[in-house]
């Protein structure tokens, strides 16, 4: 497969690796981006990378909460300018409130009634009125005894670039107080899962493969190699433990007090975290690239 400059650029931006290292990784992996990331990590040339680092889209995340239930919706726009439009913000707020009442899926909410029309029709009218394409892309529903929401980079109340919902069990007043801190923590640290048991087994297996290859390669080139059983029984398990501490919410160091974990902070507050959701605008949307000449030609109508 031909390795293009754009592919090298994307891998460099994703991993922070040097240009030649990125090109070599793509060559070794026949252009497979995910495999190239793992190759660089095995060589110690990149940290773990998430696809969210490689995406671009505009719009807003809107959140809405009631007793025992919370929702987060994502509505995308073509430009960030529209995300600051009060008309667009009102649309996001209305869709979030509708989803809170009957939301099971994007399709169900699109068919729901809003101001005498369906939500889908209301979005269509907003597109015509504002003059920019919009997409109701995602919906996440979270249920629990107490639901707390938080929006980071808020453009208006209850909407912004990152929306977080946290479900907690325990005293409602304490859950509300500490829940806001947990939500802010989640916005900042982007945990992959609540705990080890809820982590995708494929993610665990991939990380194990990377850490195994990396540890064996480092040992093979070491001036004083350790016995292979030490690598398998001590080094690799230690690295996997660190991975779980960094990627699962309850095991992360609490940003408000790094001396304790999130789980310990919850226990001290007399509550238990039962679930969470974190939505980021554009997450999972691959960025469309155009070369500069084509972009200029498009602008002047050439």
Buried (B, 14 or more C-beta within 10 A) or exposed (E): EEBEEEBBEBBBBBBBBEEEBBBBBBBBBEBBBEBBBBBBBBBEBBEBBEBEEBBEBBBBBBBBBEEEBBBBBBBBBBEBEBBEBEEBBEBBBBBBBBBBEEBEEBEBBBEBEBEEEBBBBBBEEBBEEBEBEBBBBBBBBBEBBBBBBBBBEBBBEBBBBBBBBBBBBBBBEBBBEBBBBBBBBBBEBBBBBBBEEEBEEEEBEBBBEBBBBBBBEBBEEEEEEEEEEEBEEEBBEEBBEEBBEBBBBBBBBBBEEEEBBBBBBBEEBEBBBBBBBBBBBBBEBEEEEEEEEEEEEEEEEE
